[in-house]
Amino acid sequence: MHEFEKIILHIDMDAFFAAVEQQDNPELIGKPVIIGGEKGSNKGVISSCSYEARKLGLHSAMPIAQAKRLCPDGIYIRGNMHRYSEVSALIMEIFKKYTPELHQVSVDEAFLDITGTERLLGTPEQIAENIKKEVKAQTGLNLSVGIANSHYLAKLASDYKKPNGLHRVYTQDVIEFIDSHPIGKLWGIGKVMTAKLQQLGVYSPKQLRNFSEHYLSRKFGDAAGAFLYQVCRGIDPGICGEKKSNTSSISNEITLDEETSDRQIVLNRLLFLSENIYYRMKKSRKSGYTVFIKIKYDDFSQISAQKTMQDPVETSKEIFNLASTLFQEKYNQYKAVRLIGLGVTIQDNQQPGRQIQLFNDINEKQKDVEEAVYNLKKAGIKITRGSLYTKEKKIFDNNKKQYENKK
């Protein structure tokens, strides 16, 4: 039996949130658009920004106050997660036409395993071009595609010719491709680790290959040592975990442009992720009982935590409250966060029985409010839940005080 070489596509939408805003409002095209703030407010951090803003030094997770100093004339928008999730759902349906092996990483990013489809759909490059054309035709948006024999290399390749790029890494060219990157441009190696490697005189993947895995593990810890040893050789360190057969989940994760020890920034990202997951749950008409988080630090260590409720989690506020509590309990303040992930798990075979609560009227009101907001946005009416943001800010502050009082 002929064994096909594994072919993975990594597809990453270009400046997704900002691009959606520009498509919905053509007057914004060509202008620096920043998602995550609004006129008159310096609170929060950037969720996404257009390439016009990136040229001025702006990037995701940058505090809005800093962004406004760099780009005072930028167009700052709170953002519409329902709209972004709606466009994302359309895009993912396009991806599914090309393979059932779809792994959605976040609202604007996915891996497609197209191994063995060449006779039916054409070469990997042709498949990628067809996906780009179809997404462009239906949404007006651009995307970048990386093609390789592993998830890690495909992810690295999708960023190689951004924006609107397409790059394939052939098996025989893996080391050459890896060596074309400065050490700090290898995905997963952030500024903190880059600085540590440069102290050892390591500025390139080739120089990193001079060190044994044993030495790197002794120097940086087992997780980081194994990661560094693998990626400089083009070996996939396992960036896509295996799914459990008896569960399904709706989840998203964000890799920060810069590692941060600022708890407020991470909580802000959790609030953002909670909104996204809520809308995806509404879209798929699913609810779940277990909320889980994943935290990856700058030393490549990671932790996870989860909490299962007796009643289904049905609002973004519930998701955020549980996630922020888990984060506060597990966060190591002496480490910088590199990645934050959040999800809701739906048990396929067995779910806890729902119990009647004496004081459930408040939750029901919250559910009704979010249902109304969802339906208004679905109908195309732009609405920003500023009151929810204000309440969540209070939760941030209260959680922070509680955490500090425990220390």
C-alpha positions in Angstrom: 0.0 0.0 0.0 1.4 3.4 -1.0 2.0 5.7 1.9 1.5 9.4 1.2 3.8 12.0 2.6 2.1 14.1 5.2 0.9 17.5 3.9 -0.2 20.1 6.4 -1.6 23.6 5.5 -1.5 26.3 8.1 -3.9 29.1 7.2 -3.7 32.4 9.0 -6.0 35.3 8.2 -4.2 38.6 7.6 -4.9 41.2 10.4 -8.3 39.5 10.6 -10.4 41.7 12.9 -9.1 44.9 11.4 -9.6 43.5 7.9 -13.2 42.6 8.7 -13.9 46.1 9.9 -12.3 47.5 6.7 -14.5 45.3 4.5 -17.6 46.3 6.4 -16.6 50.0 6.1 -14.6 50.6 3.0 -13.7 54.1 4.3 -11.3 52.4 6.6 -9.3 50.7 3.9 -5.7 51.9 3.8 -6.0 53.5 7.2 -4.4 52.5 10.6 -7.2 50.5 12.2 -6.8 49.3 15.8 -9.1 46.8 17.5 -9.3 46.9 21.2 -9.9 50.5 22.2 -12.2 53.3 21.3 -12.1 57.1 21.0 -11.7 58.8 24.3 -10.5 55.8 26.3 -6.9 54.7 27.0 -7.9 51.4 28.7 -7.3 47.9 27.4 -4.9 46.4 25.0 -4.8 45.9 21.2 -6.6 42.7 20.0 -5.6 43.3 16.3 -4.5 46.1 14.0 -4.2 46.7 10.3 -0.9 46.5 8.5 -0.9 50.3 8.2 -0.8 50.4 12.0 1.8 47.7 12.3 4.2 49.8 10.1 4.1 52.3 12.9 5.2 49.8 15.5 1.8 48.7 16.9 1.1 45.0 17.7 -1.4 42.9 19.5 -1.3 43.0 23.4 0.2 46.5 23.3 -1.6 48.8 25.8 -3.9 51.2 24.1 -2.3 54.1 25.9 1.0 53.2 24.3 -0.6 52.7 20.9 -2.1 56.1 21.0 1.2 57.7 21.7 2.7 55.9 18.6 -0.4 56.4 16.5 -2.6 59.3 17.8 -4.5 59.5 14.5 -5.3 55.9 14.3 -8.9 54.6 14.2 -9.6 52.9 17.4 -12.6 50.4 17.5 -13.8 48.4 20.5 -14.6 45.5 18.0 -17.5 43.2 17.3 -16.8 39.6 18.3 -20.1 38.4 17.0 -19.2 39.7 13.5 -15.7 38.3 13.6 -17.0 34.9 14.7 -19.7 35.0 12.0 -17.0 35.6 9.3 -14.8 33.0 10.9 -17.5 30.4 10.7 -18.0 31.1 7.0 -14.3 30.7 6.4 -14.0 27.5 8.3 -16.9 26.0 6.3 -14.8 26.8 3.2 -11.8 25.0 4.7 -14.0 21.9 5.4 -14.7 21.5 1.7 -11.0 20.6 1.2 -10.5 18.1 4.1 -12.4 16.7 7.1 -9.1 16.9 9.0 -9.5 20.5 10.2 -8.0 21.7 13.4 -9.2 25.2 14.3 -6.7 26.9 16.6 -8.4 30.2 17.0 -11.0 32.4 15.3 -8.6 33.3 12.5 -6.2 30.4 12.3 -6.5 26.6 11.4 -4.5 23.6 10.3 -5.7 21.5 7.4 -4.3 18.0 6.9 -4.7 17.4 3.1 -2.5 14.2 3.0 -3.5 12.0 0.0 -5.8 14.5 -1.7 -3.5 15.4 -4.6 -5.2 13.2 -7.2 -8.6 14.5 -6.3 -7.9 18.2 -5.6 -4.6 19.0 -7.2 -1.2 19.8 -5.8 -0.9 21.4 -2.3 -0.1 24.7 -3.9 -3.2 24.5 -6.1 -5.4 23.7 -3.1 -3.9 26.6 -1.2 -4.6 29.0 -4.1 -8.1 27.7 -4.5 -8.8 28.3 -0.8 -7.3 31.8 -1.1 -9.5 32.6 -4.1 -12.7 31.2 -2.5 -12.2 33.1 0.8 -11.4 36.3 -1.1 -14.5 35.9 -3.3 -16.9 35.3 -0.4 -15.4 37.6 2.2 -13.1 40.0 0.5 -10.3 39.0 2.9 -6.8 37.9 2.4 -5.0 35.0 4.1 -1.5 33.5 4.2 -0.8 29.8 3.8 2.1 27.7 4.9 2.6 24.2 3.5 4.9 21.5 5.0 5.1 18.0 6.3 4.4 19.0 9.9 2.3 21.5 11.9 5.3 23.4 13.2 6.9 24.0 9.8 3.5 24.9 8.2 2.9 27.5 10.9 6.4 28.9 10.4 5.9 29.0 6.6 2.5 30.8 6.8 4.3 33.8 8.3 7.2 33.7 5.8 5.6 35.8 3.1 2.8 37.7 4.9 0.5 39.3 4.1 -1.4 37.4 1.4 1.4 34.9 1.2 1.9 31.3 0.2 5.1 29.3 0.9 5.8 25.6 0.8 8.7 23.9 2.7 9.8 20.7 0.9 11.2 17.9 3.0 14.7 18.2 1.5 14.8 22.0 2.2 13.8 21.9 5.9 17.2 22.8 7.4 17.7 25.5 4.7 14.3 27.0 5.6 15.0 26.9 9.3 18.4 28.6 8.8 16.8 31.4 6.9 15.3 32.7 10.2 17.1 34.6 12.9 16.8 32.7 16.2 14.1 35.0 17.5 11.9 34.5 14.5 11.4 30.8 15.1 7.9 30.4 16.3 7.8 29.8 20.1 11.0 31.6 20.9 10.1 34.9 22.3 12.2 37.9 23.4 13.1 36.6 26.8 14.5 33.3 25.4 16.1 35.1 22.5 18.1 37.3 24.9 19.1 34.2 27.0 20.4 32.4 23.8 22.3 35.5 22.7 24.1 35.5 26.0 25.4 32.1 24.9 26.4 33.5 21.5 23.5 32.0 19.7 22.0 34.2 17.0 21.0 31.6 14.5 19.4 28.1 14.4 22.7 26.7 13.0 24.6 28.0 16.1 21.9 26.5 18.3 22.4 23.0 16.7 25.9 23.0 18.2 24.4 22.3 21.6 23.2 18.9 22.8 19.6 18.4 24.1 21.2 17.4 27.5 23.0 20.7 27.7 20.0 22.8 26.7 17.8 21.0 29.2 20.3 21.5 32.0 20.6 25.2 31.0 16.9 26.0 30.4 14.9 23.1 31.9 13.5 20.0 30.3 10.6 21.5 28.4 12.5 24.4 26.9 15.6 22.3 26.2 13.6 19.7 24.3 11.8 22.5 22.4 14.9 24.3 21.4 16.7 21.1 20.3 13.8 20.1 18.1 12.8 23.4 16.4 16.3 24.3 15.2 16.3 21.0 13.4 12.9 21.4 11.9 11.4 18.7 14.2 7.8 19.4 15.2 7.7 19.7 19.0 4.0 18.7 19.1 2.2 22.0 18.8 -1.1 20.3 18.1 -2.3 18.1 21.0 -4.4 15.0 20.5 -8.2 15.3 21.0 -9.9 13.1 23.6 -12.2 10.7 21.9 -15.1 11.0 24.4 -15.2 14.8 24.5 -15.5 17.8 22.2 -14.6 21.4 23.0 -14.8 24.9 21.7 -11.6 26.6 22.4 -9.2 29.4 21.4 -5.7 30.4 22.3 -3.6 33.5 21.8 0.2 33.6 21.5 1.2 37.1 22.7 3.5 39.1 20.5 5.6 39.8 23.6 5.7 37.8 26.8 4.1 39.6 29.7 4.0 39.5 33.5 1.1 42.0 33.6 -1.8 40.1 35.0 -4.2 42.7 33.7 -3.2 42.1 30.1 -3.8 38.4 30.4 -7.2 38.9 32.1 -8.1 41.2 29.2 -7.2 38.5 26.7 -9.3 36.0 28.7 -12.3 38.4 28.5 -11.7 38.6 24.7 -11.5 34.8 24.4 -14.7 34.4 26.5 -16.6 36.6 24.1 -15.4 34.6 21.1 -16.1 31.2 22.6 -19.6 32.3 23.7 -20.5 33.3 20.1 -19.1 30.1 18.7 -21.2 28.1 21.2 -24.3 30.1 20.2 -23.5 29.5 16.5 -23.2 25.8 17.0 -26.1 25.7 19.5 -24.0 24.0 22.1 -23.4 24.4 25.8 -20.9 23.0 28.1 -20.2 22.3 31.7 -16.4 22.4 32.0 -14.3 25.5 31.5 -10.5 25.0 31.1 -7.5 27.3 30.6 -4.0 26.8 29.5 -1.0 29.0 30.4 2.3 28.7 28.6 5.2 30.6 30.1 8.3 32.1 28.5 10.4 29.1 29.8 8.1 26.8 27.7 6.6 25.2 30.8 2.8 25.1 30.8 0.0 24.4 33.1 -3.7 23.8 32.7 -6.7 23.9 35.0 -10.4 23.2 34.7 -13.6 23.5 36.6 -16.9 21.6 36.0 -20.2 23.1 36.9 -23.5 21.3 37.7 -25.4 23.6 35.4 -24.3 24.4 31.8 -22.2 27.5 31.2 -24.2 29.6 28.9 -23.0 33.2 28.9 -19.6 34.9 28.2 -19.7 36.4 31.7 -19.9 32.9 33.3 -17.1 31.7 31.1 -14.9 34.7 32.0 -15.6 34.5 35.7 -14.6 30.8 35.8 -11.5 31.4 33.6 -10.3 34.4 35.6 -10.7 32.5 38.9 -8.7 29.5 37.5 -6.0 31.9 36.2 -5.7 33.7 39.5 -5.3 30.4 41.3 -2.7 28.9 39.0 -0.7 31.9 37.7 3.0 32.0 38.7 3.7 35.7 39.1 7.4 35.2 38.7 7.1 34.0 35.1 6.1 35.8 32.0 3.1 34.5 30.0 3.7 33.5 26.4 0.4 31.9 25.5 -3.1 31.9 27.0 -5.8 29.5 26.0 -9.4 29.1 27.0 -12.1 26.6 26.2 -15.4 25.0 27.1 -15.6 21.2 27.0 -18.9 19.4 26.1 -19.2 15.8 27.3 -20.5 13.8 24.4 -21.5 10.7 26.4 -22.6 12.0 29.8 -23.5 15.4 31.2 -24.3 16.3 34.8 -28.0 16.7 35.5 -29.2 20.3 35.7 -30.3 21.3 39.2 -32.9 23.9 40.1 -31.3 26.9 41.8 -33.2 29.1 44.3 -31.3 32.3 43.1 -31.1 31.6 39.4 -33.0 34.6 38.3 -29.9 36.8 38.1 -28.2 34.2 35.8 -31.3 34.0 33.7 -31.4 37.8 33.3 -27.8 37.7 32.2 -28.5 35.0 29.8 -31.5 36.9 28.4 -29.3 40.1 28.0 -26.6 38.2 26.1 -29.2 36.4 24.0 -30.6 39.8 23.0 -27.2 41.2 22.2 -26.3 38.1 20.2 -29.5 38.4 18.1 -29.1 42.2 17.5 -25.5 41.6 16.3 -26.7 38.7 14.2 -29.2 41.0 12.5 -26.4 43.4 11.6 -27.0 46.0 14.3 -23.8 47.3 15.7 -23.9 47.3 19.5 -21.2 47.4 22.1 -21.8 46.1 25.6 -19.9 48.8 27.5 -21.7 48.0 30.7 -20.3 44.4 30.6 -16.8 45.8 30.0 -17.2 48.0 33.0 -18.4 45.2 35.2 -15.6 42.9 34.0 -13.1 45.6 34.8 -14.4 45.6 38.4 -14.0 41.8 38.4 -10.4 42.3 37.3 -9.8 44.7 40.2 -11.6 42.6 42.8 -9.8 39.4 41.7 -6.5 41.2 41.8 -7.1 42.5 45.3 -8.3 39.1 46.5 -5.2 37.5 45.1 -2.8 40.0 46.6 -4.5 39.8 50.0 -3.8 36.0 50.0 -0.1 36.5 49.4 
